[in-house]
Amino acid sequence: MLKWLKQLDQILRGEATKPALLKDSQFDIPIAGLCLCLVILSAFFGACIGSFNLLHPLDKDAVLTLKDAWMQTLASAMKMPLLFTLTLLITLPSLYVFNALNGSRLSLMSVLRLLVATLGVLVAVLASLGPIVIFFSLCTTSYSFMQLLNVAVCTVGGTLGLAFLLRTLNRLILAQPQETLIMSTPRVPEITISLPTSPDGKSPIKPPIGPLEHIAPTDRKAKSIFRVWTIVFALVGAQMSWVLRPFIGSPHLPFEWLRHREGNFFMAVLQALQTMFS
């Protein structure tokens, strides 16, 4: 388990996405252990969300019982890994096609590894914010506020995860063979940069490169294509969370594993805003 967590830590620190490791435009990381870390961390975050009704006394008008509150916590912990797995499976073909249209040489397996790594970053951010969700669950009894808080937390995690995806795709494009780059990108003048040297005056000091740092400007066409795909990914993930609801569990509704289909994610967010400020 520590070995797999170390692999995730290398992705978070940018050690797994160094340009020197992305040779021949391939993204090669072991995904078995990373998938297990993804399941565990997402289940932890799901439990943090679902524990809302466990962390404060239920009022006299509550329909949810204490047993139901425990069941909601368990259900949320089980459904959160399912949410990310289904989102990955639904968006994997589109990312592969978008890469092919852009002239990328990524294989289907490399695209799968890249998406798993992206979800690893996303889930790691969410799990790190889980204690904050628990803190606010202890401080408030407002269901609408908790809905909006969790939307904001997931937005932060999704933004950082998709930023990681775009930066890594940029590095993979730059790692293509030189003849491919000459045909697909315009020439730019060479710029010589003098790096600061170490105290001995011999070896240059290279600043660490994080996974979200730009290395070089991306081709505008590629950037536009991948931005469109990130919108598709975000929409699929948001609506999938609505299909698998409830994750928090309203104290005024009985426990259910899945709610019946009605409305959509964005209408629910607007309704939560109206309820909280009314």
Contacts in CASP RR format, 6 or more apart in sequence:
PFRMAT RR
TARGET T0000
AUTHOR 0000-0000-0000
METHOD contacts of the structure
MODEL  1
MLKWLKQLDQILRGEATKPALLKDSQFDIPIAGLCLCLVILSAFFGACIG
SFNLLHPLDKDAVLTLKDAWMQTLASAMKMPLLFTLTLLITLPSLYVFNA
LNGSRLSLMSVLRLLVATLGVLVAVLASLGPIVIFFSLCTTSYSFMQLLN
VAVCTVGGTLGLAFLLRTLNRLILAQPQETLIMSTPRVPEITISLPTSPD
GKSPIKPPIGPLEHIAPTDRKAKSIFRVWTIVFALVGAQMSWVLRPFIGS
PHLPFEWLRHREGNFFMAVLQALQTMFS
1 36 0 8 1.000
3 33 0 8 1.000
4 33 0 8 1.000
4 34 0 8 1.000
4 36 0 8 1.000
4 37 0 8 1.000
5 37 0 8 1.000
7 16 0 8 1.000
7 29 0 8 1.000
7 30 0 8 1.000
7 33 0 8 1.000
7 34 0 8 1.000
7 37 0 8 1.000
8 34 0 8 1.000
8 37 0 8 1.000
8 120 0 8 1.000
8 124 0 8 1.000
10 16 0 8 1.000
11 17 0 8 1.000
11 29 0 8 1.000
11 34 0 8 1.000
11 117 0 8 1.000
11 120 0 8 1.000
11 121 0 8 1.000
11 164 0 8 1.000
11 211 0 8 1.000
12 121 0 8 1.000
12 124 0 8 1.000
12 211 0 8 1.000
13 208 0 8 1.000
13 210 0 8 1.000
13 211 0 8 1.000
14 209 0 8 1.000
14 210 0 8 1.000
14 211 0 8 1.000
16 29 0 8 1.000
16 117 0 8 1.000
16 211 0 8 1.000
17 27 0 8 1.000
17 167 0 8 1.000
17 168 0 8 1.000
17 171 0 8 1.000
17 210 0 8 1.000
17 211 0 8 1.000
18 209 0 8 1.000
19 171 0 8 1.000
19 174 0 8 1.000
19 175 0 8 1.000
19 215 0 8 1.000
21 28 0 8 1.000
22 168 0 8 1.000
22 171 0 8 1.000
22 172 0 8 1.000
22 175 0 8 1.000
23 175 0 8 1.000
24 105 0 8 1.000
24 175 0 8 1.000
24 177 0 8 1.000
25 104 0 8 1.000
25 105 0 8 1.000
25 106 0 8 1.000
25 110 0 8 1.000
25 172 0 8 1.000
25 173 0 8 1.000
25 175 0 8 1.000
25 176 0 8 1.000
26 106 0 8 1.000
26 107 0 8 1.000
26 110 0 8 1.000
26 172 0 8 1.000
27 106 0 8 1.000
27 110 0 8 1.000
27 113 0 8 1.000
27 114 0 8 1.000
27 117 0 8 1.000
27 168 0 8 1.000
27 172 0 8 1.000
28 110 0 8 1.000
28 113 0 8 1.000
29 113 0 8 1.000
29 116 0 8 1.000
29 117 0 8 1.000
31 112 0 8 1.000
31 113 0 8 1.000
31 116 0 8 1.000
34 116 0 8 1.000
34 117 0 8 1.000
34 120 0 8 1.000
35 116 0 8 1.000
37 120 0 8 1.000
37 123 0 8 1.000
38 81 0 8 1.000
38 84 0 8 1.000
38 116 0 8 1.000
38 119 0 8 1.000
38 120 0 8 1.000
38 123 0 8 1.000
39 81 0 8 1.000
41 120 0 8 1.000
41 123 0 8 1.000
41 124 0 8 1.000
41 126 0 8 1.000
41 127 0 8 1.000
42 80 0 8 1.000
42 81 0 8 1.000
42 83 0 8 1.000
42 84 0 8 1.000
42 123 0 8 1.000
42 126 0 8 1.000
42 127 0 8 1.000
43 77 0 8 1.000
43 78 0 8 1.000
43 80 0 8 1.000
43 81 0 8 1.000
44 77 0 8 1.000
44 127 0 8 1.000
44 130 0 8 1.000
45 80 0 8 1.000
45 123 0 8 1.000
45 126 0 8 1.000
45 127 0 8 1.000
45 129 0 8 1.000
45 130 0 8 1.000
45 133 0 8 1.000
46 76 0 8 1.000
46 77 0 8 1.000
46 79 0 8 1.000
46 80 0 8 1.000
46 247 0 8 1.000
47 73 0 8 1.000
47 74 0 8 1.000
47 76 0 8 1.000
47 77 0 8 1.000
48 130 0 8 1.000
48 131 0 8 1.000
48 133 0 8 1.000
48 134 0 8 1.000
48 137 0 8 1.000
49 76 0 8 1.000
49 80 0 8 1.000
49 133 0 8 1.000
49 150 0 8 1.000
49 247 0 8 1.000
49 248 0 8 1.000
50 72 0 8 1.000
50 73 0 8 1.000
50 75 0 8 1.000
50 76 0 8 1.000
50 77 0 8 1.000
50 247 0 8 1.000
50 248 0 8 1.000
50 249 0 8 1.000
51 73 0 8 1.000
51 134 0 8 1.000
51 137 0 8 1.000
52 137 0 8 1.000
52 143 0 8 1.000
52 146 0 8 1.000
52 248 0 8 1.000
52 249 0 8 1.000
53 62 0 8 1.000
53 64 0 8 1.000
53 68 0 8 1.000
53 69 0 8 1.000
53 72 0 8 1.000
53 249 0 8 1.000
53 251 0 8 1.000
54 66 0 8 1.000
54 69 0 8 1.000
54 70 0 8 1.000
54 73 0 8 1.000
55 134 0 8 1.000
55 137 0 8 1.000
55 138 0 8 1.000
56 137 0 8 1.000
56 138 0 8 1.000
56 141 0 8 1.000
58 64 0 8 1.000
58 65 0 8 1.000
58 66 0 8 1.000
58 69 0 8 1.000
58 251 0 8 1.000
59 141 0 8 1.000
59 251 0 8 1.000
61 252 0 8 1.000
62 251 0 8 1.000
62 252 0 8 1.000
63 251 0 8 1.000
63 252 0 8 1.000
63 253 0 8 1.000
63 254 0 8 1.000
64 72 0 8 1.000
64 249 0 8 1.000
64 250 0 8 1.000
64 251 0 8 1.000
64 252 0 8 1.000
64 253 0 8 1.000
64 254 0 8 1.000
64 255 0 8 1.000
68 254 0 8 1.000
68 255 0 8 1.000
69 255 0 8 1.000
71 255 0 8 1.000
72 246 0 8 1.000
72 248 0 8 1.000
72 249 0 8 1.000
72 255 0 8 1.000
75 255 0 8 1.000
75 257 0 8 1.000
76 246 0 8 1.000
76 247 0 8 1.000
76 248 0 8 1.000
79 244 0 8 1.000
79 247 0 8 1.000
80 247 0 8 1.000
82 244 0 8 1.000
83 237 0 8 1.000
83 240 0 8 1.000
83 241 0 8 1.000
83 244 0 8 1.000
84 119 0 8 1.000
84 122 0 8 1.000
84 123 0 8 1.000
86 240 0 8 1.000
87 119 0 8 1.000
87 233 0 8 1.000
87 236 0 8 1.000
87 237 0 8 1.000
87 240 0 8 1.000
88 115 0 8 1.000
88 116 0 8 1.000
88 119 0 8 1.000
90 236 0 8 1.000
90 240 0 8 1.000
91 115 0 8 1.000
91 229 0 8 1.000
91 232 0 8 1.000
91 233 0 8 1.000
91 236 0 8 1.000
92 111 0 8 1.000
92 112 0 8 1.000
92 115 0 8 1.000
94 229 0 8 1.000
94 232 0 8 1.000
95 111 0 8 1.000
95 114 0 8 1.000
95 115 0 8 1.000
95 229 0 8 1.000
95 233 0 8 1.000
96 106 0 8 1.000
96 108 0 8 1.000
96 111 0 8 1.000
98 225 0 8 1.000
98 226 0 8 1.000
98 228 0 8 1.000
98 229 0 8 1.000
99 106 0 8 1.000
99 111 0 8 1.000
99 169 0 8 1.000
101 225 0 8 1.000
102 173 0 8 1.000
102 221 0 8 1.000
102 222 0 8 1.000
102 225 0 8 1.000
102 226 0 8 1.000
103 184 0 8 1.000
104 169 0 8 1.000
104 172 0 8 1.000
104 173 0 8 1.000
104 176 0 8 1.000
105 176 0 8 1.000
105 180 0 8 1.000
106 114 0 8 1.000
106 172 0 8 1.000
114 165 0 8 1.000
114 168 0 8 1.000
114 169 0 8 1.000
114 172 0 8 1.000
115 165 0 8 1.000
117 164 0 8 1.000
117 168 0 8 1.000
118 161 0 8 1.000
118 162 0 8 1.000
118 164 0 8 1.000
118 165 0 8 1.000
118 168 0 8 1.000
119 161 0 8 1.000
120 161 0 8 1.000
121 160 0 8 1.000
121 161 0 8 1.000
121 164 0 8 1.000
121 211 0 8 1.000
122 157 0 8 1.000
122 158 0 8 1.000
122 160 0 8 1.000
122 161 0 8 1.000
122 162 0 8 1.000
125 156 0 8 1.000
125 157 0 8 1.000
125 158 0 8 1.000
125 160 0 8 1.000
125 161 0 8 1.000
126 153 0 8 1.000
126 154 0 8 1.000
126 157 0 8 1.000
129 153 0 8 1.000
129 156 0 8 1.000
129 157 0 8 1.000
130 153 0 8 1.000
132 153 0 8 1.000
133 146 0 8 1.000
133 149 0 8 1.000
133 150 0 8 1.000
133 153 0 8 1.000
136 145 0 8 1.000
136 146 0 8 1.000
136 149 0 8 1.000
137 146 0 8 1.000
140 146 0 8 1.000
142 276 0 8 1.000
143 248 0 8 1.000
143 249 0 8 1.000
143 250 0 8 1.000
143 251 0 8 1.000
143 252 0 8 1.000
144 272 0 8 1.000
144 273 0 8 1.000
144 275 0 8 1.000
144 276 0 8 1.000
145 276 0 8 1.000
146 248 0 8 1.000
147 248 0 8 1.000
147 268 0 8 1.000
147 269 0 8 1.000
147 272 0 8 1.000
148 269 0 8 1.000
148 272 0 8 1.000
148 273 0 8 1.000
148 276 0 8 1.000
150 247 0 8 1.000
150 248 0 8 1.000
151 269 0 8 1.000
151 272 0 8 1.000
154 241 0 8 1.000
158 234 0 8 1.000
160 212 0 8 1.000
162 230 0 8 1.000
162 233 0 8 1.000
162 234 0 8 1.000
163 212 0 8 1.000
164 211 0 8 1.000
164 212 0 8 1.000
165 226 0 8 1.000
165 230 0 8 1.000
166 218 0 8 1.000
166 223 0 8 1.000
166 226 0 8 1.000
166 227 0 8 1.000
166 230 0 8 1.000
167 211 0 8 1.000
167 212 0 8 1.000
167 213 0 8 1.000
167 214 0 8 1.000
167 215 0 8 1.000
168 211 0 8 1.000
169 218 0 8 1.000
169 222 0 8 1.000
169 226 0 8 1.000
170 214 0 8 1.000
170 215 0 8 1.000
170 216 0 8 1.000
170 218 0 8 1.000
170 222 0 8 1.000
171 215 0 8 1.000
173 181 0 8 1.000
173 218 0 8 1.000
173 219 0 8 1.000
173 222 0 8 1.000
174 181 0 8 1.000
174 215 0 8 1.000
174 216 0 8 1.000
184 219 0 8 1.000
185 219 0 8 1.000
195 204 0 8 1.000
195 205 0 8 1.000
195 206 0 8 1.000
196 204 0 8 1.000
196 205 0 8 1.000
197 203 0 8 1.000
197 204 0 8 1.000
197 205 0 8 1.000
198 204 0 8 1.000
198 205 0 8 1.000
209 215 0 8 1.000
238 265 0 8 1.000
238 266 0 8 1.000
239 264 0 8 1.000
239 265 0 8 1.000
241 247 0 8 1.000
241 265 0 8 1.000
242 263 0 8 1.000
242 264 0 8 1.000
242 265 0 8 1.000
242 268 0 8 1.000
243 258 0 8 1.000
243 261 0 8 1.000
244 258 0 8 1.000
245 258 0 8 1.000
245 259 0 8 1.000
246 253 0 8 1.000
246 256 0 8 1.000
246 259 0 8 1.000
249 255 0 8 1.000
END
